[in-house]
């Protein structure tokens, strides 16, 4: 199967996720700095979630650029990823309205963890389809950044019940790690950085 419909559908879903997140932000009830100050936790949650959705969109784009076609198992793996990402607006709002509360921070991390696991499943499904010697398999290699991200999430979720602020810091650390452009696929395709 061609990959065009999968890319278009995924782009649309990710655009809707971002739209829902921004629409979930409440308008301040006042025209002073104090009204805006009360929105800071929600806005910081939005920035973090927007960053994560942007990272997934960027990496998904590169992933699809490195493959020639998709299969039924790839379509389901992609839907699995989109399912977890679609929960982002809910956990973003919940964490933003309950700043540094243990359970919302843990559930936010759980959605991040399962999104990362789903992306890993998608990558593996594409590698199985295209072969272990494919451009994608070569580019992904041992997926150090992906594995480190998963490990950080596994650590951060239980820590949120002891110190939610540390967990939030770990989530931010993962985002910062992925903001540094991942050039593995571009290099494997021989494209200029």
C-alpha positions in Angstrom: 0.0 0.0 0.0 1.1 3.6 -0.6 1.9 5.7 2.4 0.2 8.9 1.3 -3.1 8.3 3.0 -1.4 7.3 6.3 0.7 10.5 6.2 -2.3 12.7 5.4 -4.5 11.1 8.1 -1.8 11.4 10.7 -1.1 15.0 9.9 -4.8 15.8 10.2 -5.1 14.0 13.5 -2.0 15.8 14.9 -3.4 19.2 13.7 -6.7 18.4 15.5 -4.9 17.5 18.7 -3.0 20.8 18.7 -6.2 22.7 18.0 -8.1 20.9 20.9 -5.2 21.7 23.2 -5.3 25.4 22.5 -9.1 25.5 22.7 -8.9 23.9 26.1 -7.0 26.9 27.4 -9.3 29.1 29.5 -9.6 32.8 28.8 -8.6 34.8 31.9 -11.3 36.4 34.0 -9.7 39.8 34.3 -7.6 42.3 32.5 -4.6 42.4 34.8 -1.3 40.5 35.3 -2.8 38.6 38.2 -5.4 37.0 35.9 -2.6 36.0 33.5 -0.4 34.7 36.4 -3.1 32.2 37.4 -2.9 30.7 33.8 0.9 30.1 34.0 0.6 26.3 35.0 -1.8 25.6 32.2 0.2 27.5 29.7 3.4 25.7 30.7 1.6 22.4 30.3 0.4 23.5 26.8 3.9 24.5 25.8 5.3 21.1 26.9 2.5 19.1 25.2 2.8 21.2 22.0 6.5 20.5 22.0 5.9 16.7 22.3 3.2 16.7 19.6 5.6 18.7 17.4 8.4 16.2 18.0 6.2 13.3 17.1 5.0 15.1 13.9 8.6 15.8 12.9 9.8 12.3 13.6 6.7 10.7 11.9 7.5 12.8 8.8 11.1 11.6 8.7 10.0 8.0 9.4 7.5 8.1 6.4 10.2 9.8 4.2 12.5 6.8 4.8 9.9 4.1 3.8 8.4 3.2 0.4 5.1 1.6 1.5 3.0 0.5 4.4 1.0 -2.6 5.4 -2.0 -3.4 7.4 0.1 -3.9 10.5 1.8 -0.5 10.0 -1.7 1.1 9.7 -2.7 -0.4 13.0 0.6 0.5 14.6 0.1 4.1 13.4 -3.5 4.2 14.8 -2.1 2.9 18.1 0.3 5.9 18.2 -2.5 8.3 17.3 -4.7 6.9 20.0 -2.1 7.7 22.7 -1.4 11.1 21.2 -5.1 11.9 21.1 -5.1 11.7 24.9 -2.6 14.6 25.1 -5.3 17.4 25.3 -7.0 15.7 28.3 -3.8 15.1 30.3 -2.5 18.5 29.4 -5.6 20.2 30.8 -5.7 18.0 33.8 -2.1 18.6 34.7 -2.4 22.4 34.0 -5.4 22.8 36.2 -3.7 20.8 39.0 -0.1 22.0 38.9 2.3 19.5 40.4 -0.4 17.2 41.7 0.9 13.7 41.8 -1.8 11.8 39.9 -2.2 14.2 37.0 1.6 14.3 36.6 1.8 10.5 36.7 -1.0 10.1 34.2 0.6 12.7 31.9 3.8 10.7 32.1 1.9 7.5 31.4 0.5 9.0 28.2 4.0 10.1 27.2 5.3 6.6 27.9 2.6 4.8 25.9 3.0 7.3 23.0 6.8 6.5 23.0 6.1 2.8 23.1 3.5 3.1 20.3 6.1 5.0 18.2 8.6 2.3 18.9 6.0 -0.3 17.7 5.4 1.7 14.6 9.1 1.9 13.8 9.5 -1.9 14.4 6.5 -2.6 12.1 8.1 -0.5 9.4 11.5 -2.2 9.8 9.9 -5.7 9.7 8.1 -4.6 6.5 11.2 -3.1 4.8 13.8 -5.5 6.2 16.7 -5.3 8.7 19.0 -4.0 6.0 16.7 -1.2 4.9 17.5 2.5 5.0 15.2 2.9 8.0 16.7 0.0 10.0 20.2 1.4 9.3 19.2 4.9 10.4 17.4 3.8 13.6 20.2 1.5 14.7 19.9 0.7 18.4 17.6 3.8 18.9 19.6 5.1 21.8 17.5 8.3 22.2 14.2 6.3 22.0 15.4 3.8 24.6 16.7 6.5 27.0 13.3 8.3 26.7 11.4 5.2 27.6 13.7 4.6 30.6 13.2 8.2 31.8 9.4 7.8 31.6 9.6 4.6 33.5 11.5 6.4 36.3 9.5 9.6 36.2 6.0 8.1 36.6 6.6 6.5 40.1 8.7 9.5 41.1 5.6 11.8 40.5 4.1 10.3 43.7 7.1 11.4 45.7 8.0 14.7 43.9 5.9 15.7 40.9 8.2 18.6 40.2 11.1 16.2 39.5 8.9 14.2 37.2 8.0 17.3 35.3 11.7 18.2 35.0 12.3 14.7 33.6 9.6 15.2 31.0 11.1 18.5 30.0 14.5 16.8 29.8 13.2 14.3 27.3 11.6 17.1 25.2 14.9 19.0 25.2 16.7 15.8 24.2 14.4 15.4 21.2 14.4 19.1 20.2 18.0 18.6 19.1 17.4 17.5 15.6 17.6 13.8 15.0 19.5 13.5 11.7 19.8 9.7 11.6 17.2 9.3 8.8 18.5 12.3 6.8 22.0 11.0 7.0 20.9 7.5 6.0 19.1 8.9 3.0 22.2 11.0 2.1 20.4 14.3 2.4 22.1 17.5 3.5 21.4 18.5 7.1 
